[in-house]
Amino acid sequence: MINQTILKEFILVGFSAYPLLETSLFVVFFCLYIVTLVGNLAIMGLTWVDRSLHTPMYFFLSALSFSETCYTLTIIPKMLVDLLGKDSRISVTGCGLQMCFFLGLGGTNCIILTLMGYDRYLAICNPLRYPLLMTNVACGQLVASAWIGGFFISLIETTLIFRVSFCIPNLIRHFFCHMRAVLRLSCTDSNFTEFIVTLMSVSGLLGTFLLILLTYVFIISSVLKIPSAEGKQKAFSTCASHLTVVIIHFGFASVVYMKPENSGGDDTLIAVPYTVITPFLSPIIFTLRNKDMKNAFRKIVRKTVVLKNNHQL
């Protein structure tokens, strides 16, 4: 047995169990990653440039896009390099940092999604008090609290995991430093540590999801009281994209974090929807189903065409 202080690096097994698919997986994941980056950067850029989008709802959306961009940067570039067979090694320190940022940004995403639900709740259920409650300062403080909360839990979990001793073979059977995959390399009994870390992750997921569910109970009850069908449709349309992303995000996350240890299945494949597909779908859903975002994009395109034509003249 080799202690954690002696062990210098881990080897990420990743998708090496599917050698014939590695090239195809690289192409697919690379394309998804580019679309994810472009989508999130477009949301942040449009929200910054178009003054009509300078509202709390789009402030939270741009904050979510920034957090998800950082989230994907933590995992996907390293995974793509490993798929090309360049270097699947990762230092113990690098593994700890990757885990910390992955858990922290994942928690931040959950909290920001909860804040987006709270924002819609205030806008629909308390429209008169909404401008007083959701000021620029309040929105900034809420987003800052999301980052602090996400990384506070992440630091505790990562510290608990990397206090154990690790043994050779130092093969992490995953494409990133997932907490369960790392804990399986422990030389000592890590069941208690895994229980505490899993409990914290599941509590965070369930807690934020239940808060979002509660806000939508109040939202639906308020919308049903609106007399006109047009008013009901408009109210529901402002929540449709957010609710869709919430279902996808928490649905895939629950499969990863609430799956029993001995339930079978390849953890590497199970984690793909949560780490790759969810960040890919999120900006697409928020842009394609949002009239304000599409109008802002059209305005930017028209301005660009006009400036180009004037320059040519």
N, C-alpha and C positions, 0 to 999 in steps of 0.2 A: 504494500500500500504506500502511496506517495501523497504527502500532505499537500494542501492547497498552496502553501507558500513555496513549495518546490516545483509544482506543476506550473509550467509557463504558458501553455497554450492548449486549446481544444481543437478538434477537427470536426467540422460540420459535415455530416454524412449527406444531408440534403436529399436530392433526387437521384443519388447514385444507384439506388435500387432499380431505377428505370433508365438504364444507359441509352437505350434506343430512342427514348423520348426527350432526352435532355436538349437537343438542338431545337426540336419543335417547341418545347416548353420555353426555351429562351426567347424565341421569336414571339410567341404569344404573350409572355409576361412583359417583354420589352415594349410591344405595341400598346398593351394595356397601361403600362407605366407612363409612356409618353402622353397618351390621351388623358390620364389622370393629372399629370403635371400641367398640361395645357388647359384643361378644364378648371382646375383650381386657380391657376394664375389669371385666367380670364375673369373668373368671378372676383378675385381681389382687385384686378385692374379696373374692371367696369365699376365696381363699388367705389373705388377711389376717384375715378374720373367723372362719372355722371353724378351731378348734384341731386338728381331726383332719387338716387339710391342712398342718400345720406340719412338713413333712418335706422332705428334700433334693430329692426328685423334684418336688414342687410349688413349691419355692423356685425351682428352675431354670425351671419352666414360667411362673411369674409374671415372672421376669426376662426370658424370651423375649417374653412378652406386652408388657411395658413397652418393650423394644427395638423390637418390631414397630410399636407405637403411634407411637413417635418416628419410625420409618422411614417410615410412611405420611404423617405430618404434614409430612415433608420434601418430598414429591412431590405428593400428591393434591390438597390445597387449591389450590395454584397451578394445577394442571392443570384443575380445575373452573372456576376463574375465567377461564382462557383459553378454555375451551369456550363460555362465555357471551359471549366476544368483548369482555370488559372491557379487559384490558390484557395483551398477550402479551410485553411487554418485561421484561427482567431485567438488572440491572446486572452488570458484570463481577465485582464483589465478591460480589454475591448469587449469581451463577452458581458462583463458586468455593466459597462456603459450602455451597450446595445439593449440589454434587458431593462435597465433603468429607464431609458428614453422610450422604449416600446411600451412599457407598462404606464409610464407617466403620461405619454401622449394619448394612449388609449383611454386612460381615465379622464384626461382633459376633454377628449372628444365626447365622452358620455355626459360630462357635466355641461358642456356647451350645448349639446342637444337638449338637455333639460332646461337650460336657460332660454333656448329658442321656444320651447313649449310654454314656459312661464311668460315670455314676451307676447305670444299669441293669446294666452289667457287674459292678460291685462288689456290687450288691444280690443278683445271681443267682449269680455265680461265687465271691464271697467274703463270704457273709452274716454270718459270725462277726466279721470285721474291719470290716464296713461301718459300724457305729455309731462306731467309733474313727477311721475315716478321713474320713467325711463329717460332720464336726461343723459347727456353725453358722459358726464362724470360717473353716473350710476352704471351705465353700460360698461365703461372701462373698468370699474371696480369689480363688476360681476365676472368679466372675462379674466381679470387678474386672479380672482379667487378660484376660477376654474383651473388655471395653471398651477396655482399653489396647492390646491386640493389634490389634483392628479399626481403631482410629483411628490407630495408629502407621503401619500400611500405607497407610491413606487419606491421611494427611498427605503421605507421600512421593509417592504417585501424583498428588495434586492439585497439589503444588508442581512436579513435573516437567511437568505439562500446562500450567500457567499461566506457565511460564517462556518459552514460545514467543511469537511475535508473531502477532497476528490481523489479518485484512484485512476490508474491506468487499467484498461484502455480508455483513453480520453476522447471517445467518439460520441459526439452529441447527435443523436438520431433525429435530426430536424434540420431545416434550412436556416434557422436562426436560433439564438439562445433563448429558447422557450423555457419557462421556469421548471416545468415538469421534466423536460428532457435533460436539463442540467442536474436536477436533484437526483435523477436515476444514477448519476456517476458518484454519488456520495459513498464514502468508505464506511460511514456509520449509519445508524438508523435515523433516517430523515423523515419518518412518517409524521411526527409532530410538526416539524417545520412546514412540510407540504400541506398539512391540515390547516395551519394558521394562514399560510399564504393563499391557499385556495379559498378559505373562508373570507378573507379580506377582499379578494377579487370578486367572488360571487356576491358578497354583500354590497359592494360598490355597484355591480351591474344591476342587481335586483332593486337596490335603493333608488338609483336614478331612473330606472324603468318604471317603477311604481309611482314616482313623483310625476313623470310624464303622463302616465295613465290617469292619475288623479286630475291633472290639469285638463285633460281631454274630456273627462267626465263633466267638469264644470263648463267647458267650452260647448260640448254637445247640448247640454241642458239649456245654455243661453241661446244657442243658435236656433233650437227648436221653438223658442219663444218669439223669434222674428216673424212678423206676419207675412211678409212678401216672400215668394219663392225666389225672386232675384236676389234678395238680401241674404237668404240662407245659402244660395249657391256661391255668392261672393265670399261669404264668411268661411265656408268649407274650402273654397279654392285656395285661400291663403294658408290653409293648414295641410293641404293634400301632400305637397312635396315633403314637408317635414315629417309627417306621419309615415310616409312611404320609406324614407331613409331610416327612421327610428325602427321600423319593423325589420328591415334588412340588417341594420347594424346590430341590434340586440339579438336578433334571431341567429345570425352567424356566430356572434360572441358567445351566446349561451351554449352552442354546440362545442366550442373550444374549451370553455372554462367549467362547464357543468357536466361534461362527459366523465363518467366513472373511470378510474384508472385502469380497471381490468375489463372494460367493455369491448375491447378489440378495436380494429380499424387502424389505419395508418394515420398517425398524428400529423405527419407532414402534409398529406393531402387534405386532411380535415381543416388545417389552418389556412389553406390557400384562399377560401372564400372571404375570411375575415381580414386577412392581411393584404390581399391583392384586389379581389372583386369588389368588396365594399367601398374602398376609397375610389375605385374606378366608377362605380355607379352613382355615388353621391353627387359629384358636380354635374353629371349628365341629367339626373332627376331634377336638381334645383334650377338648371338653366332651361331645359326643354319644357318644363311644366310651369314656367314663370314668365308671364307677359312682360313684366317690368324689365327683367334681364334681357329678354329678346328685343324689346324696344330700345334699350340702352345700347345693345350691340349694333342694331340697325343705324342708330344715330352716329355712332363712332365710324361705321363703314361709310356712311354718307359724307361725313366731315372729311374723312381720308380721301374719298374720291374727288370732292370739291377742291381740296387743297392740292391734290395731284394735278387736276385739270388747270387750276390757276397757275401752278408752277410751270406747266408746259406752255401756257400762253405767254 
